Amino acid sequence: MAEQGFVALGQKGHDHGIVEYADHKMGVLGGKYSMNPYKLGYYLLKDIRERWDKGRFGTEWDECTDIRVKEKWDKGTMLGKEKIFEVRKFYDDFTLLHEFFTEDFCREQEYFHWKHYPNGEFKIENRDFKNIKKLLMRRHLNGGLPDIRLTEPNYRGKGAMFLQHYHDGRNIYEPYVFDVLTALRAIWGEDVYLATQDEDGEEKVYCCYGTDSEKDVELVSRAEHMKRG
C-alpha cells in the first residue's frame, strides 16, 4: 500500500496518511508472539504464495523426506498469486487453517501453546503441532461465535427467556455478556438467563433482571440458581 502510494489517496499530499497507516499496520501485524488472527492470516497467505510460486505442493513434495532437498526446492511454477486468489474465494478461516496450517509453518512462525497461571506467571505448555492446530481451528468454529440457543421461551412459567451456551472448550467472552443480556431484556420485556460453564466444567448462570448492565446482571452457580426457584 505504501510503495504504491495508496495510503495518500484522498489526502492533501503524497506523503500524508503514512503515519496513520503505519500505526494501523503495526497494531494488526506487530508483535513477534502476538496471537492476532489478522497476523496469522497474513503470514499464512504469504506462505501459500511462496509455496505455490516454488512448487512446494503436491505428491512429489509431500513424499520427499530429504530436508536438504526441500530447503532448496524451487520448481519455478509461479502459481502463488493465482493460488491465494483461489483461497480467498473458496476458503473460510476454519478451512484455511485445516488445509494450509502446516507443521513447517507452525515451526517457522514459532507457534506454541501457553497457559496463564493464577500466580500471574505465563508458561509454555507444549509445541505440539497437532495440538496447536486443533486449538487454532477450535477458535474459528461457528465463525468464531459462541453456540448459544434459546432453550426455554417461557422459563418457569414466568415468560422469562432461558439461553444455553454450548461450551466447546472456548469460554464465553464476558465483556459482551452484560450488554447483550440487558439488550435482550429490553426487547423481551422479561428476565433473561444464560447458562454456560467454565473451562473446568463448572456450570454457571448469568441472570439479567433489568436494563442496567452494571447493576441488573449477576453471575451465580447453576446449583445456586436452581435453589432460588
Secondary structure by P-SEA (a helix, b strand, c coil): ccccccccccccccccaaaaaaaaaaaaccccccccaaaaaaaaaaaaaaaaaaccccccccccccaaaaaaccccccaaaaaaaaaaccccaaaaaaccccaaaaaaabbbbbbbccccccccccccaaaaaaaaaaaacccccccccccccccccccbbbbbbbcccccccccaaaaaaaaaaaaacbbbbbbbcccccbbbbbbbccccccccbbbbcaaaaaaac
